[in-house]
């Protein structure tokens, strides 16, 4: 007999919390797309960039040894890849697991909170992993090649805790945006995604155009400088919470399609 996920209350956790944890575990079952693929890609990014940096340095040494010693290789693609990949994970996990969870009588509330718990856990994991890689990169002076592959020091961050905070806020933001997009797809199918990206495009255009039309670009630029990377990362919680609330409200009326 199939086990009902919603009524499963094993362990010491209260029933409601246990159901949410069970949904989070359901999301984390697909370890290939959640862990193996992104970590494998990170390894490829590291190897490819190190080989490229070493090759460039060797070529420069043949031409100008002094310039080769001062050469600084910058990529920064490693951290950016994981941050954007969180959006993909959120879209895939909800669209694929929602029909399955509904078949086992999981409530929409438990499913959404369980999804959020899974995203938070993944965000903490990858923020920690990237912070460790950045720490190693800094400790070894760019993998002994003066190569910046994962570091985001160009954002004005001085310590590893600051790096961790910025990465964590970014990962959570993209995962919540991805979950909102996935819920719109579950509710409205392709038109939901079209509308979602249309709204994102309009908002992005508004942020660019409005300061120009109102001649407030200097004030906006000064706000960004004053707020700094840490402050801007903290402000990401606002659209993150909005996306989370909107996603839950839309999911309440979503119908799974097999």
Secondary structure, 3 states (H helix, E strand, C coil): CCCCCCCCCCCCCCHHHHHHHHHHHHHCCCHHHHHHHHHHHHHHHHHHHHHHHHHHHHHHHHHCHHHHHCCCEECCHHHHHHHHHHHHHHHHHHHHHHHHHHHCCCCHHHHHHHHHHHHHHHHHHHHHHHHHHHHHHHHCCHHHHHEECCCCHHHCCCCHHHHHHHHHHHHHHHHHHHHHHHHHHHHHCHHHHHHHHHHHHHHHHHHHHHHHHCCCHHHHHHHHHHHHHHHHHHHHHHHHHHHHHHHHHHHCCCCCCC
